[in-house]
């Protein structure tokens, strides 16, 4: 992996370095020159610590330049959110793209740092994960004046098995980001699967879809990592629409999609005032005055691990296998992940 571009997975031409966490973010939080933990070495159990600005991996010059435009736009969006300035629907979609990039990059980073332990080459790179699966983001403003940068949920077995969810603390903001197939679809009334058929030796899953209800619920999770929060959900369904177009041929899906053929749903925003669907030109504020009176120290580890477990159990409940032998094999693996993650929750109960 060391010789491959973190964006495209190819041997880089005109090689450069890509920061897993961009320099603008490290400077904004005062962590550009500070040592930071990037997880643990799974073989030795020792924490891996070095300056955040040195947490870099190879990249093609062309790939790096392509994504630098996204970084420039997201820097302004995060600054506005920190200052309680309104943002647009387009801004929030760019922020979701950026979190897709960060989540995939963080997974690749931990995989590389532990390449001797996991022993398998990555099955995807950053470019493969931008805007291809349902997306979820919660935003909480702590209104605490401190500068800080924290991230959690990455150095866990649940995340290494499938990089579904992480937490990012950026000064006064707490972000929880998650993405996987059909993550939010049912909760926003879109078609969703009741079963998923797993083929041994393949990363491709087949889904049995149910029609959407057309009803929007408050959230897609029972776990509530941080309250109060603004919750953003976006269904992404290009592959599912290509296979089952009739399921998406209804007013609810059509009216709540930016592009039906491309499978890009609109943003569903949920806060203490209720639910609303955002157009790209709409502007929305993320102020939360109620947070000012209730927030102090926030947990940064336990909530995201609990969310990862909820996502793992939800997927396991709908999985079907071609044989009992394969099911038993996967059952043992899932139980091991759950057991280890519960141990982490007890150990890192903060």
MARTOR-961840 format. One line per field, with one value per residue (C-alpha): x, y, z. Coordinates in Angstrom, 1 decimal, m for minus. Example, Ala and Ser with C-alpha at 12.3 -4.5 7.8 and 13.67 -1.06 7.14 Angstrom:
BEGIN
east <- 12.3 | 13.7
north <- m4.5 | m1.1
up <- 7.8 | 7.1
END
This chain:
BEGIN
east <- 0.0 | 2.9 | 3.5 | m0.1 | m2.1 | m4.5 | m7.1 | m7.2 | m5.1 | m2.8 | 1.0 | 1.3 | 2.8 | 4.4 | 4.0 | 3.0 | 1.7 | m1.8 | m2.6 | m5.3 | m6.4 | m5.8 | m3.4 | m6.1 | m8.0 | m4.9 | m4.0 | m7.6 | m7.5 | m4.0 | m2.8 | m0.5 | 2.7 | 1.3 | 1.7 | m1.5 | m2.5 | m3.5 | m4.6 | m2.8 | m0.4 | m2.5 | 0.5 | 2.2 | m0.8 | 1.3 | m0.2 | 1.0 | 1.9 | 3.5 | 2.9 | m0.5 | 1.2 | 3.3 | 0.3 | 0.6 | 0.4 | 1.4 | m0.9 | m0.9 | m0.3 | m3.4 | m5.6 | m4.3 | m5.0 | m8.5 | m9.4 | m7.7 | m10.6 | m12.9 | m10.7 | m10.7 | m14.5 | m15.0 | m12.6 | m15.0 | m18.0 | m16.5 | m15.5 | m19.1 | m20.5 | m18.1 | m19.3 | m23.1 | m23.2 | m25.9 | m24.8 | m26.5 | m27.8 | m24.9 | m22.4 | m23.8 | m23.5 | m19.8 | m19.3 | m20.8 | m18.3 | m15.5 | m16.5 | m16.6 | m13.0 | m12.0 | m13.6 | m12.1 | m8.7 | m8.7 | m9.5 | m6.7 | m4.3 | m5.0 | m4.9 | m1.4 | m0.1 | m1.1 | m0.4 | 1.5 | m1.5 | m4.4 | m2.3 | m4.9 | m4.7 | m7.4 | m10.5 | m11.2 | m9.6 | m10.9 | m12.2 | m14.3 | m16.3 | m17.3 | m21.1 | m21.8 | m23.7 | m26.4 | m24.9 | m25.6 | m24.1 | m25.0 | m23.7 | m23.5 | m22.2 | m20.8 | m20.2 | m17.0 | m14.3 | m11.4 | m9.4 | m9.2 | m9.1 | m10.2 | m11.3 | m12.5 | m14.1 | m11.4 | m9.1 | m11.8 | m12.5 | m16.0 | m14.4 | m11.6 | m14.2 | m16.2 | m15.5 | m19.0 | m18.9 | m16.5 | m16.6 | m14.7 | m14.3 | m13.3 | m13.0 | m16.6 | m18.2 | m18.8 | m19.5 | m20.7 | m20.5 | m21.8 | m22.3 | m23.2 | m25.7 | m29.3 | m28.3 | m31.0 | m33.3 | m36.0 | m36.1 | m36.7 | m39.4 | m37.3 | m37.0 | m34.9 | m33.8 | m35.3 | m32.5 | m29.0 | m27.5 | m23.8 | m21.7 | m18.5 | m15.3 | m17.1 | m17.5 | m20.7 | m24.0 | m27.4 | m30.4 | m34.1 | m35.8 | m39.1 | m41.0 | m40.6 | m43.4 | m43.1 | m42.9 | m40.0 | m39.0 | m36.9 | m33.7 | m32.3 | m30.6 | m31.7 | m28.2 | m28.0 | m24.3 | m24.8 | m27.8 | m28.9 | m27.8 | m28.8 | m29.1 | m28.5 | m29.5 | m29.0 | m30.2 | m27.8 | m29.3 | m27.8 | m27.1 | m30.5 | m32.4 | m30.6 | m31.7 | m35.2 | m36.3 | m40.0 | m39.4 | m38.3 | m41.0 | m43.2 | m43.9 | m42.1 | m38.8 | m39.1 | m40.0 | m37.2 | m34.4 | m31.9 | m31.3 | m33.4 | m31.2 | m28.0 | m29.6 | m29.0 | m31.6 | m32.1 | m30.9 | m33.3 | m32.5 | m33.8 | m33.5 | m35.6 | m38.0 | m38.8 | m37.9 | m37.3 | m36.1 | m33.4 | m32.9 | m29.4 | m30.0 | m31.7 | m29.8 | m30.1 | m28.7 | m27.2 | m27.6 | m28.6 | m29.1 | m30.3 | m26.8 | m25.2 | m26.9 | m26.3 | m22.9 | m19.7 | m17.3 | m18.4 | m17.6 | m15.6 | m15.1 | m18.0 | m20.8 | m19.3 | m18.4 | m22.0 | m23.2 | m20.8 | m22.3 | m25.8 | m24.9 | m23.1 | m26.1 | m28.6 | m26.7 | m26.2 | m29.9 | m30.7 | m27.8 | m28.5 | m25.9 | m25.6 | m24.7 | m24.9 | m21.2 | m20.6 | m23.2 | m21.5 | m18.2 | m19.5 | m21.4 | m18.2 | m16.4 | m19.3 | m19.4 | m15.7 | m16.0 | m18.9 | m17.1 | m13.9 | m15.8 | m17.7 | m14.3 | m13.2 | m16.3 | m15.6 | m11.9 | m12.6 | m15.7 | m15.2
north <- 0.0 | 2.4 | 2.9 | 3.4 | 6.6 | 6.9 | 8.5 | 6.1 | 3.0 | 3.2 | 3.7 | 7.5 | 9.5 | 12.8 | 11.6 | 14.0 | 13.5 | 13.7 | 14.7 | 12.4 | 15.4 | 18.6 | 21.2 | 23.9 | 21.8 | 21.2 | 24.9 | 25.9 | 23.7 | 24.4 | 20.9 | 21.6 | 21.2 | 19.1 | 15.4 | 13.5 | 9.9 | 8.2 | 4.9 | 1.9 | m0.6 | m3.8 | m6.1 | m4.3 | m2.5 | 0.7 | 4.0 | 5.5 | 9.2 | 11.8 | 15.3 | 15.6 | 17.4 | 14.3 | 12.0 | 11.7 | 9.1 | 8.9 | 10.5 | 11.3 | 14.9 | 15.0 | 13.3 | 15.7 | 18.7 | 17.4 | 17.1 | 20.4 | 22.3 | 20.4 | 21.2 | 24.9 | 25.0 | 22.9 | 25.1 | 28.0 | 25.9 | 24.6 | 28.1 | 29.3 | 26.5 | 27.2 | 30.8 | 30.1 | 31.5 | 30.1 | 27.6 | 26.3 | 22.9 | 22.8 | 23.6 | 20.6 | 18.2 | 19.3 | 18.7 | 15.2 | 14.6 | 15.8 | 13.4 | 10.6 | 11.5 | 11.8 | 8.5 | 6.5 | 8.2 | 7.5 | 3.8 | 3.6 | 5.3 | 2.8 | m0.1 | 1.0 | 1.6 | m2.0 | m3.6 | m6.5 | m7.3 | m7.1 | m8.5 | m7.7 | m5.0 | m2.4 | m3.2 | 0.5 | 3.9 | 7.5 | 8.1 | 4.9 | 6.2 | 9.8 | 10.0 | 6.4 | 5.3 | 6.7 | 9.5 | 10.7 | 13.6 | 15.1 | 18.5 | 19.6 | 23.0 | 22.8 | 26.6 | 25.9 | 28.4 | 26.0 | 25.0 | 21.2 | 18.5 | 14.9 | 12.0 | 8.6 | 5.4 | 4.7 | 2.4 | m0.2 | m3.7 | m2.5 | 0.3 | m1.9 | m4.5 | m1.7 | 2.0 | 3.0 | 5.8 | 8.2 | 11.2 | 14.4 | 17.2 | 20.5 | 23.2 | 23.9 | 21.5 | 17.8 | 15.9 | 12.3 | 10.9 | 7.6 | 6.0 | 2.6 | 1.0 | 2.1 | 3.6 | 6.3 | 5.2 | 3.6 | 6.5 | 9.0 | 6.8 | 5.5 | 1.9 | m0.2 | m3.8 | m6.4 | m8.9 | m8.8 | m11.9 | m12.3 | m14.2 | m15.8 | m14.3 | m11.3 | m7.7 | m7.3 | m7.8 | m8.4 | m6.8 | m7.7 | m4.3 | m3.2 | m0.2 | 3.0 | 4.2 | 7.8 | 8.7 | 10.5 | 9.6 | 11.7 | 9.6 | 6.3 | 5.4 | 4.6 | 5.5 | 9.2 | 10.1 | 13.8 | 15.9 | 18.4 | 18.1 | 18.9 | 15.7 | 15.6 | 12.5 | 11.9 | 8.8 | 7.7 | 5.0 | 4.8 | 1.1 | 0.2 | 2.4 | 0.8 | m2.7 | m1.8 | 1.4 | 0.7 | 1.0 | 4.6 | 5.7 | 7.4 | 11.0 | 10.8 | 9.7 | 11.9 | 15.0 | 14.4 | 13.7 | 16.0 | 13.4 | 10.2 | 8.5 | 9.3 | 8.2 | 11.4 | 12.2 | 15.6 | 16.5 | 15.8 | 18.0 | 17.2 | 19.4 | 20.3 | 22.2 | 19.2 | 17.9 | 19.7 | 18.9 | 21.2 | 22.4 | 23.2 | 26.9 | 26.9 | 28.4 | 27.1 | 28.0 | 25.5 | 27.6 | 25.7 | 28.1 | 25.2 | 23.7 | 26.7 | 25.8 | 22.1 | 21.5 | 21.0 | 18.2 | 15.8 | 12.1 | 11.4 | 7.6 | 5.6 | 7.2 | 6.5 | 2.9 | 2.3 | 3.7 | 1.4 | m1.6 | m0.5 | m0.4 | m3.7 | m5.4 | m3.9 | m5.2 | m8.6 | m8.9 | m8.7 | m10.8 | m14.2 | m16.7 | m19.4 | m22.1 | m22.7 | m23.1 | m19.6 | m18.2 | m19.8 | m18.5 | m15.0 | m15.3 | m16.1 | m13.1 | m10.7 | m11.9 | m11.4 | m7.9 | m7.1 | m8.6 | m6.7 | m3.4 | m3.8 | m4.2 | m1.0 | 0.8 | m0.2 | 0.7 | 4.1 | 5.2 | 8.8
up <- 0.0 | 0.7 | m3.0 | m4.0 | m4.3 | m1.3 | m3.7 | m6.7 | m5.5 | m8.5 | m8.5 | m8.3 | m11.1 | m10.0 | m6.4 | m3.7 | m0.1 | 1.2 | 4.7 | 6.2 | 8.2 | 6.1 | 7.2 | 7.4 | 10.0 | 12.1 | 12.0 | 12.9 | 16.0 | 17.0 | 16.3 | 13.3 | 15.3 | 18.2 | 18.7 | 18.2 | 18.6 | 15.4 | 17.1 | 18.4 | 16.9 | 17.1 | 17.3 | 20.2 | 21.8 | 21.9 | 21.0 | 17.7 | 18.3 | 16.0 | 14.8 | 13.0 | 10.1 | 9.4 | 9.1 | 5.3 | 2.6 | m1.1 | m3.7 | m7.4 | m8.0 | m10.2 | m7.6 | m4.9 | m7.0 | m7.8 | m4.1 | m3.0 | m4.4 | m2.1 | 0.9 | 0.1 | 0.0 | 3.1 | 5.2 | 4.7 | 5.5 | 8.8 | 9.8 | 9.2 | 11.2 | 14.1 | 14.1 | 13.8 | 10.2 | 7.9 | 5.2 | 2.0 | 0.9 | m1.5 | 1.3 | 3.3 | 0.3 | 0.0 | 3.7 | 3.3 | 0.4 | 2.6 | 5.4 | 2.9 | 2.1 | 5.7 | 6.7 | 3.9 | 4.4 | 8.2 | 7.5 | 4.9 | 7.4 | 10.2 | 7.8 | 6.6 | 10.1 | 11.0 | 7.6 | 9.3 | 11.5 | 9.0 | 6.2 | 3.5 | 0.8 | 0.9 | m1.2 | m1.8 | m1.9 | m1.3 | m4.8 | m4.5 | m1.5 | m2.4 | m2.6 | m3.4 | m0.3 | 2.1 | 4.3 | 7.8 | 9.7 | 13.1 | 14.1 | 17.7 | 18.9 | 22.4 | 22.5 | 24.5 | 23.6 | 23.6 | 20.5 | 20.2 | 17.6 | 18.5 | 16.4 | 17.6 | 16.3 | 13.8 | 15.7 | 16.4 | 15.0 | 13.8 | 11.8 | 10.4 | 9.3 | 7.6 | 7.9 | 8.7 | 11.3 | 13.1 | 15.4 | 14.7 | 17.3 | 15.7 | 18.4 | 19.5 | 17.0 | 17.4 | 14.1 | 13.9 | 10.4 | 9.1 | 5.7 | 4.3 | 1.9 | 2.6 | 6.0 | 6.0 | 3.2 | 5.4 | 7.8 | 5.0 | 3.3 | 0.4 | m0.7 | 1.6 | 2.0 | 4.3 | 3.5 | 2.2 | 0.5 | 1.1 | m1.4 | 0.0 | m1.4 | m2.9 | m1.7 | m3.7 | m1.9 | m3.3 | m1.7 | m1.6 | m1.6 | m0.1 | m1.3 | 0.7 | 3.0 | 2.0 | 5.7 | 7.4 | 10.9 | 13.3 | 13.0 | 11.6 | 14.9 | 18.4 | 19.7 | 20.4 | 20.5 | 21.2 | 22.1 | 21.1 | 17.5 | 13.9 | 11.9 | 8.1 | 6.1 | 2.3 | 0.5 | m2.4 | m4.5 | m8.1 | m8.1 | m6.5 | m9.0 | m11.9 | m10.8 | m9.4 | m11.1 | m10.5 | m6.7 | m7.2 | m9.6 | m7.1 | m6.0 | m2.7 | m4.2 | m7.3 | m5.3 | m2.8 | m5.2 | m7.0 | m9.7 | m9.9 | m12.5 | m10.7 | m7.4 | m5.5 | m2.9 | m1.3 | 2.2 | 5.1 | 8.1 | 11.5 | 14.6 | 17.6 | 15.4 | 13.3 | 9.8 | 6.6 | 3.1 | 1.8 | m1.8 | m2.8 | m2.7 | 0.7 | 3.5 | 7.1 | 10.5 | 12.9 | 16.0 | 19.2 | 22.1 | 24.3 | 24.1 | 25.8 | 29.1 | 29.1 | 27.5 | 29.3 | 28.8 | 26.0 | 25.7 | 22.6 | 22.5 | 23.9 | 21.9 | 18.5 | 19.5 | 20.5 | 17.2 | 15.3 | 17.2 | 16.4 | 12.7 | 12.8 | 14.5 | 12.0 | 9.1 | 10.7 | 11.3 | 7.6 | 6.3 | 4.6 | 3.6 | 1.0 | 3.6 | 7.3 | 7.4 | 6.0 | 8.4 | 11.4 | 10.2 | 9.9 | 13.2 | 15.1 | 13.4 | 14.3 | 17.9 | 18.2 | 17.0 | 19.3 | 22.3 | 21.6 | 21.0 | 24.3 | 26.0 | 24.3 | 25.5 | 29.1 | 28.8 | 27.1 | 28.9 | 28.1
END
